[in-house]
Every structure is written in structure tokens, then in C-alpha cells.
Amino acid sequence: MRTARVERRTKETDIAVEVNLDGTGSASIATGVGFFDHMLEQVAKHGLIDLDIAAKGDLQVDQHHTVEDVGIALGRALHQALGDMRGISRYADVHLPMDEALTRCALDLSGRPFLVWKVAFTRGKVGTFDTELVREFFQALAQNGRMTLHVETLYGRNNHHIAESCFKALARALRSAAAIDPRLGDRVPSTKGSLKS
């Protein structure tokens, strides 16, 4: 089974993440940041990835360390669960509409981390959540998941919808890129013969 568990403990956060890439989309998420929990639930639901995430962070400071460190741990767990990446589709892209917002996400499970981020928010917060933390999460995820990730919101007005379309687009792209392609058999989809770095 393509599963992994990652624990990350620092003076700022204590995080445990479990993933099952071949799940049904079940989620148990508790980070102490309500809006962030809601976004992570979208990744599970629409990516058909079972996620169990428990995080305790220094929320008395702010939400930054918790959000970033969950991105680090989740990225590492996804990378571990992919194993040697034999038979995966590797690439995927999706256009994800969320009411008036439309976000494009393209990714390559390449072993080469890179983030291109073209998302603009018009407010600093959605509720109590700092919108700048959306990018921080995606940056940490791309680096530690060792994926090339491009995210661009083509248009949108509602900041909740913009953020949610980013997470849902990520979910659907991950679902497709991590899917097993029966035509590949047990081959790695790379002329190099390896996607692990």
C-alpha cells in the first residue's frame, strides 16, 4: 500500500501526518486553525487521499509555524508514500472553478522541487486566517514533496473561493499525477530511470 507516516517536532510545532494515496478521501484533521483544516479536508476529499493530520503549534504567536510545518510534514509523507514512483502518471494539470474564481494547477512529481505561484488575494485575512499563509503552505509542500508545482488563479473576487480553488485544484492534480497507469507496468516514467533524488 502507498502509505506513509511522518512526525515533526520542533520548539514551535508538534505534528503527525498519515497519508494513504489509494484511499477514499477520509480525513481527520486537527491543526487548531479552522480555515486551514477546511482546506486540508478538500485535499483529502477531492484527491481521494486519506489524511490524518494532528498538529499543535505556537498559535499564541501566530498561525505561520503551524501552517508551514504541516506543509513540510505532508510533503514528506506524500513523497514517501509514492515510493519509487513506478507506474505513476507523474504529470497532471487541472482548471478548477469555484463559483467566480478559476484556478489552474499543474504539477510534476519529478523529484525536483519548484513552486510557481501566481495567486493574488485582495484581503489580508479570510476570517482569522492570514491569506499569505496559503503560499507558505504550497511552498513547503512543493519543497518537501519534491514536486514541481505551478498554481495560478486566473480570476476571482472572493478570497475564500480563491484559496479553496487552489487547494481543490491541488487535490485533483495530485490525484491524477499519483494515479497508477496500467500501461506503464512497473516502469518509472522518466528517461533517467529514477524520480527519486
N, C-alpha and C positions, 0 to 999 in steps of 0.2 A: 504494500500500500504506500501511496505517496503522501506520507505524513511527516510531521516534524514538531518538536517542542524546543523552544528557546526561552531561556531565562536571562534576564539582565538586571543586575543590581548595582546601583551606584548610591552615592550620598544624596542624590536628588530623586531617584525613582527606584521602584521595585516592580518588575514586570515579568509576567509569564504569558507566553503565546503558544497556542497549539493550532496547527492547521492540518486539514485533510483536503487535498486538491481534488479528490474524487468524491466529495461529499454531496449533500443535498441542499446546502445553503443554511444550515442551522447555525445559530450564533448565540454565544453567551459573552457579552461584552460589558465590562465594568471598569471604566478608566477614571471615574469621578468628574468627567467632562461630558455633560449630557448631549450636546450637539455633536461632539466627536463620536460618542457611542452610536448615535443615529447614523452617522456617515459610515462607520465601520460595519454596521449591520447591513448597509447597502452593498458593501463589497462582498459579504457572505452571501446574501440573498441572490444578487444578480450574477455573481461569479460562480455560484454553486460550490462554494468553498466553505467547509465547516470551520468556524473560527471560535476559539475560546481565548479570550484576552482578559487578563486581570492586571490592573495597574494601580499602584499607589504612588503618587508623586507629590512634590512640594507645591501644591496648589495655593498655599498661602503666599507664595512668591508670585507665580502666575501659571498659566497653562502650558507654557512653551516647552519645558523639560519633559512633561508627560507626553505631549503630542509627538515631539521629535523622537523620544526614546521608544515609543510604541512603533513608530515608523521604522526605526532601526531593528527592533526585535522582529517585527512582522516581515520585513525584507529578508532578514537572515533565515527565518523559518520557511518562507516561500522558496528561497534558493536551496535550502537543504532538502525540502520535500520534492523538489524537481530532480534530485539525484544527478545522474549523469546525463539527463535530458534526452535519453534515447527515445525516438519515436514521437517527440512532441512537434506540434505545428511550428513553434518558435515565434512566428510573426503574427500580429493581428492589428487591426485598426477598426474603429467604430465611430460613428456620429451618434451622439446621444442627446435627444431632445428632452427638455424638462420644462414644459409649458413654453414660455417665451425665450428660454435660454437653449442654446445649442453648443455642445462641446465635442471636440474631436480628440480622440486619444489613439495614438499609435505606439506600439511597443515591440521590442525585440528582446527576447530572453537570451541575450547574446553573451553574457558573462562580462560585458563591458558597460560599466555604469555611466549613464549620462542623462541629464534632465534638460529638456527644453520646455520652458514654462511661459505661456502667453495667455495669462488669465488676469483680468483686471476686476477688482471689486470697487464699488463706489462708496462703501461704508467700511469703517474700521472694525465693526463687530456685527455678528448675527447673534442677537440676544447678548449673552456674556462671552461669546466665543470670538477671539481675535481672528479676523479673516486672513491675516498674513500667515497664520499657522497652517493654512491649507498647503501653501507652497512648502513650508518646512517639513510637513509630513511627506509630501511627494518626493522631496529631495532625499530625505532619509531612506525612504522606501527604495528609490531607484539605486542609490549608492549601495545599500546593504543587500538588496535583492539582485544586484549586479545585472540590471536591465537598462536598456536604452529606452527612455520614456519621453514621449512628446505629448504635451497637453495644451490645447488651445481652445478657449471659449470664443466662438465666432461671433456671438451676440447674446445679449441677455440684459435684463434690468434688475431683477430681483436677486439679491445677493445670496439668499438661501438656495434659490434654484441654481445659481451659477455654481456654488460649492457642491451641491448634491449632484449636478450633472457631471462634475469632474470625477467624483467617487463612483458613480454608476458607470461612467464610461470606462474607468479603470477596471471595474469588475468585469464588464463584458469583454474587454480586450484580454484581460488575464485568462478568463475562461476559455477563449478561443486559442490563445497562444500556448497555453499549457495542455490543451487537449491532445490526446494521442491520435496520430494519423496512421490508420492501419496500413496505408501504402508504404510507410517508412519502415515498418517492421521494427527491428531493434537498432536501426542506424541513428546516428547523431546527425541532425540537419545542419551540417557545416562541412565545407570542403577541407577544413582543418582537421576534422575528425574529433573535435572536442569543443564544448562550450563552457567548460569549467576553467576558471583562472586561478 
